[in-house]
Each structure stands twice: as structure tokens, then as C-alpha cells.
């Protein structure tokens, strides 16, 4: 019985580590995507219609 519990604990630890690594990788990918998109998302210059609404 103890052997099974130990194996389950090891499996849980491996899965937890894999999930943490996956999350780190996904966060890094999301940060890279945001950094690539940031310059492309410059605010549009104000038009005369925008200025009239103020």
C-alpha cells in the first residue's frame, strides 16, 4: 500500500511540475505577443470630428 501511495505522490509531483512549466511558457508567449503588438496599437490621431465632440 505504501508503495502505491509513494508512486501516486511522485506522479502528482511530476504533473504539478509539468503544469508549472507549461504555465510559465504560456505566460512568456503571451508577454512576447503583447510586446510585438504594442507598437502596432498606437492611438489613431484625432480627427476634426473627435475634436468637435470635446
Secondary structure as UniProt FT lines:
FT   HELIX           2..38
FT   HELIX           39..41
FT   HELIX           48..53
//
